[in-house]
Amino acid sequence: MATKRAYTFFYDEDSGELDRVTEGESFAAENELFRADVLKDILEDVAEKYNQALKDFREWGEKLAKGAN
């Protein structure tokens, strides 16, 4: 199975904000259905990672709050 880059995400480590997103040339050249399918997979994966980060943040906050008591 050949793998290629669809997107690359860059963030600003000082602000914690997304700086830019670049699209791979080969991905941009794919047909509409292919791109839509890959983007759906990306959205699902990013949503899973986001939800895990929120869970980790909440757990961190709870530990911090318990330590403050």
Distance bins in CASP14 RR format, pairs under 12 A and 6 or more apart:
PFRMAT RR
TARGET T0000
AUTHOR 0000-0000-0000
RMODE 2
METHOD distances of the structure
MODEL  1
2 26 0 0 0 0 1 0 0 0 0 0 0
3 26 0 0 0 0 0 1 0 0 0 0 0
3 27 0 0 0 0 0 1 0 0 0 0 0
3 38 0 0 0 0 0 1 0 0 0 0 0
4 23 0 0 0 0 0 1 0 0 0 0 0
4 24 1 0 0 1 0 0 0 0 0 0 0
4 25 0 0 0 0 1 0 0 0 0 0 0
4 26 1 0 1 0 0 0 0 0 0 0 0
4 27 1 0 0 1 0 0 0 0 0 0 0
4 28 0 0 0 0 0 1 0 0 0 0 0
4 29 0 0 0 0 0 1 0 0 0 0 0
4 30 0 0 0 0 1 0 0 0 0 0 0
4 34 0 0 0 0 0 1 0 0 0 0 0
4 38 0 0 0 0 1 0 0 0 0 0 0
5 21 0 0 0 0 0 1 0 0 0 0 0
5 22 0 0 0 0 1 0 0 0 0 0 0
5 23 0 0 0 0 1 0 0 0 0 0 0
5 24 1 0 1 0 0 0 0 0 0 0 0
5 25 0 0 0 0 1 0 0 0 0 0 0
5 26 1 0 0 1 0 0 0 0 0 0 0
5 27 1 0 0 1 0 0 0 0 0 0 0
5 28 0 0 0 0 0 1 0 0 0 0 0
5 38 0 0 0 0 0 1 0 0 0 0 0
5 42 0 0 0 0 0 1 0 0 0 0 0
6 21 0 0 0 0 0 1 0 0 0 0 0
6 22 0 0 0 0 0 1 0 0 0 0 0
6 23 1 0 0 1 0 0 0 0 0 0 0
6 24 1 0 0 1 0 0 0 0 0 0 0
6 25 0 0 0 0 0 1 0 0 0 0 0
6 26 0 0 0 0 1 0 0 0 0 0 0
6 27 1 0 1 0 0 0 0 0 0 0 0
6 28 0 0 0 0 1 0 0 0 0 0 0
6 29 0 0 0 0 0 1 0 0 0 0 0
6 30 0 0 0 0 1 0 0 0 0 0 0
6 34 0 0 0 0 0 1 0 0 0 0 0
6 35 0 0 0 0 1 0 0 0 0 0 0
6 36 0 0 0 0 0 1 0 0 0 0 0
6 37 0 0 0 0 0 1 0 0 0 0 0
6 38 1 0 1 0 0 0 0 0 0 0 0
6 39 1 0 0 1 0 0 0 0 0 0 0
6 40 0 0 0 0 0 1 0 0 0 0 0
6 41 0 0 0 0 1 0 0 0 0 0 0
6 42 1 0 0 1 0 0 0 0 0 0 0
6 43 0 0 0 0 0 1 0 0 0 0 0
6 45 0 0 0 0 0 1 0 0 0 0 0
7 18 0 0 0 0 0 1 0 0 0 0 0
7 20 0 0 0 0 0 1 0 0 0 0 0
7 21 1 0 1 0 0 0 0 0 0 0 0
7 22 1 0 0 1 0 0 0 0 0 0 0
7 23 1 0 1 0 0 0 0 0 0 0 0
7 24 1 0 0 1 0 0 0 0 0 0 0
7 25 0 0 0 0 0 1 0 0 0 0 0
7 26 0 0 0 0 0 1 0 0 0 0 0
7 27 1 0 0 1 0 0 0 0 0 0 0
7 28 0 0 0 0 1 0 0 0 0 0 0
7 35 0 0 0 0 0 1 0 0 0 0 0
7 38 0 0 0 0 1 0 0 0 0 0 0
7 39 0 0 0 0 1 0 0 0 0 0 0
7 41 0 0 0 0 0 1 0 0 0 0 0
7 42 1 0 0 1 0 0 0 0 0 0 0
7 43 0 0 0 0 0 1 0 0 0 0 0
7 45 0 0 0 0 0 1 0 0 0 0 0
7 46 0 0 0 0 0 1 0 0 0 0 0
8 18 0 0 0 0 0 1 0 0 0 0 0
8 19 0 0 0 0 0 1 0 0 0 0 0
8 20 0 0 0 0 1 0 0 0 0 0 0
8 21 1 0 0 1 0 0 0 0 0 0 0
8 22 1 0 1 0 0 0 0 0 0 0 0
8 23 0 0 0 0 1 0 0 0 0 0 0
8 24 1 0 0 1 0 0 0 0 0 0 0
8 25 0 0 0 0 0 1 0 0 0 0 0
8 27 0 0 0 0 0 1 0 0 0 0 0
8 42 0 0 0 0 0 1 0 0 0 0 0
9 16 0 0 0 0 0 1 0 0 0 0 0
9 17 0 0 0 0 0 1 0 0 0 0 0
9 18 1 0 0 1 0 0 0 0 0 0 0
9 19 0 0 0 0 1 0 0 0 0 0 0
9 20 0 0 0 0 1 0 0 0 0 0 0
9 21 1 0 1 0 0 0 0 0 0 0 0
9 22 0 0 0 0 1 0 0 0 0 0 0
9 23 0 0 0 0 0 1 0 0 0 0 0
9 42 0 0 0 0 0 1 0 0 0 0 0
9 45 0 0 0 0 0 1 0 0 0 0 0
9 46 0 0 0 0 1 0 0 0 0 0 0
9 49 0 0 0 0 0 1 0 0 0 0 0
10 16 0 0 0 0 0 1 0 0 0 0 0
10 17 0 0 0 0 0 1 0 0 0 0 0
10 18 1 0 0 1 0 0 0 0 0 0 0
10 19 1 0 1 0 0 0 0 0 0 0 0
10 20 1 0 1 0 0 0 0 0 0 0 0
10 21 1 0 0 1 0 0 0 0 0 0 0
10 22 1 0 0 1 0 0 0 0 0 0 0
11 17 1 0 0 1 0 0 0 0 0 0 0
11 18 1 0 1 0 0 0 0 0 0 0 0
11 19 1 0 1 0 0 0 0 0 0 0 0
11 20 0 0 0 0 1 0 0 0 0 0 0
11 21 0 0 0 0 0 1 0 0 0 0 0
12 18 1 0 0 1 0 0 0 0 0 0 0
12 19 1 0 1 0 0 0 0 0 0 0 0
12 20 0 0 0 0 1 0 0 0 0 0 0
13 19 0 0 0 0 1 0 0 0 0 0 0
18 46 0 0 0 0 0 1 0 0 0 0 0
21 27 0 0 0 0 0 1 0 0 0 0 0
21 39 0 0 0 0 0 1 0 0 0 0 0
21 42 0 0 0 0 0 1 0 0 0 0 0
21 46 0 0 0 0 0 1 0 0 0 0 0
22 28 0 0 0 0 0 1 0 0 0 0 0
23 29 0 0 0 0 0 1 0 0 0 0 0
23 30 0 0 0 0 0 1 0 0 0 0 0
23 35 0 0 0 0 1 0 0 0 0 0 0
23 38 0 0 0 0 0 1 0 0 0 0 0
23 39 0 0 0 0 0 1 0 0 0 0 0
23 42 0 0 0 0 0 1 0 0 0 0 0
24 30 0 0 0 0 1 0 0 0 0 0 0
24 35 0 0 0 0 0 1 0 0 0 0 0
24 38 0 0 0 0 0 1 0 0 0 0 0
26 34 0 0 0 0 0 1 0 0 0 0 0
26 35 0 0 0 0 0 1 0 0 0 0 0
26 38 0 0 0 0 0 1 0 0 0 0 0
27 34 0 0 0 0 1 0 0 0 0 0 0
27 35 1 0 0 1 0 0 0 0 0 0 0
27 36 0 0 0 0 0 1 0 0 0 0 0
27 37 0 0 0 0 0 1 0 0 0 0 0
27 38 1 0 0 1 0 0 0 0 0 0 0
27 39 0 0 0 0 1 0 0 0 0 0 0
27 42 0 0 0 0 0 1 0 0 0 0 0
28 34 0 0 0 0 0 1 0 0 0 0 0
28 35 1 0 0 1 0 0 0 0 0 0 0
28 38 0 0 0 0 0 1 0 0 0 0 0
28 39 0 0 0 0 0 1 0 0 0 0 0
29 35 0 0 0 0 1 0 0 0 0 0 0
30 36 0 0 0 0 1 0 0 0 0 0 0
30 37 0 0 0 0 1 0 0 0 0 0 0
30 38 1 0 0 1 0 0 0 0 0 0 0
30 39 0 0 0 0 0 1 0 0 0 0 0
31 37 0 0 0 0 1 0 0 0 0 0 0
31 38 0 0 0 0 0 1 0 0 0 0 0
32 38 0 0 0 0 0 1 0 0 0 0 0
32 39 0 0 0 0 0 1 0 0 0 0 0
33 39 0 0 0 0 0 1 0 0 0 0 0
33 40 0 0 0 0 0 1 0 0 0 0 0
34 40 0 0 0 0 0 1 0 0 0 0 0
34 41 0 0 0 0 0 1 0 0 0 0 0
35 41 0 0 0 0 0 1 0 0 0 0 0
35 42 0 0 0 0 0 1 0 0 0 0 0
36 42 0 0 0 0 0 1 0 0 0 0 0
36 43 0 0 0 0 0 1 0 0 0 0 0
37 43 0 0 0 0 0 1 0 0 0 0 0
37 44 0 0 0 0 0 1 0 0 0 0 0
38 44 0 0 0 0 0 1 0 0 0 0 0
38 45 0 0 0 0 0 1 0 0 0 0 0
39 45 0 0 0 0 0 1 0 0 0 0 0
39 46 0 0 0 0 0 1 0 0 0 0 0
40 46 0 0 0 0 0 1 0 0 0 0 0
40 47 0 0 0 0 0 1 0 0 0 0 0
41 47 0 0 0 0 0 1 0 0 0 0 0
41 48 0 0 0 0 0 1 0 0 0 0 0
42 48 0 0 0 0 0 1 0 0 0 0 0
42 49 0 0 0 0 0 1 0 0 0 0 0
43 49 0 0 0 0 0 1 0 0 0 0 0
43 50 0 0 0 0 0 1 0 0 0 0 0
44 50 0 0 0 0 0 1 0 0 0 0 0
44 51 0 0 0 0 0 1 0 0 0 0 0
45 51 0 0 0 0 0 1 0 0 0 0 0
45 52 0 0 0 0 0 1 0 0 0 0 0
46 52 0 0 0 0 0 1 0 0 0 0 0
46 53 0 0 0 0 0 1 0 0 0 0 0
47 53 0 0 0 0 0 1 0 0 0 0 0
47 54 0 0 0 0 0 1 0 0 0 0 0
48 54 0 0 0 0 0 1 0 0 0 0 0
48 55 0 0 0 0 0 1 0 0 0 0 0
49 55 0 0 0 0 0 1 0 0 0 0 0
49 56 0 0 0 0 0 1 0 0 0 0 0
50 56 0 0 0 0 0 1 0 0 0 0 0
50 57 0 0 0 0 0 1 0 0 0 0 0
51 57 0 0 0 0 0 1 0 0 0 0 0
51 58 0 0 0 0 0 1 0 0 0 0 0
52 58 0 0 0 0 0 1 0 0 0 0 0
52 59 0 0 0 0 0 1 0 0 0 0 0
53 59 0 0 0 0 0 1 0 0 0 0 0
53 60 0 0 0 0 0 1 0 0 0 0 0
54 60 0 0 0 0 0 1 0 0 0 0 0
54 61 0 0 0 0 0 1 0 0 0 0 0
55 61 0 0 0 0 0 1 0 0 0 0 0
55 62 0 0 0 0 0 1 0 0 0 0 0
56 62 0 0 0 0 0 1 0 0 0 0 0
56 63 0 0 0 0 0 1 0 0 0 0 0
57 63 0 0 0 0 0 1 0 0 0 0 0
57 64 0 0 0 0 0 1 0 0 0 0 0
58 64 0 0 0 0 0 1 0 0 0 0 0
58 65 0 0 0 0 0 1 0 0 0 0 0
59 65 0 0 0 0 0 1 0 0 0 0 0
59 66 0 0 0 0 0 1 0 0 0 0 0
60 66 0 0 0 0 0 1 0 0 0 0 0
60 67 0 0 0 0 0 1 0 0 0 0 0
61 67 0 0 0 0 1 0 0 0 0 0 0
61 68 0 0 0 0 1 0 0 0 0 0 0
62 68 0 0 0 0 0 1 0 0 0 0 0
62 69 0 0 0 0 0 1 0 0 0 0 0
63 69 0 0 0 0 0 1 0 0 0 0 0
END
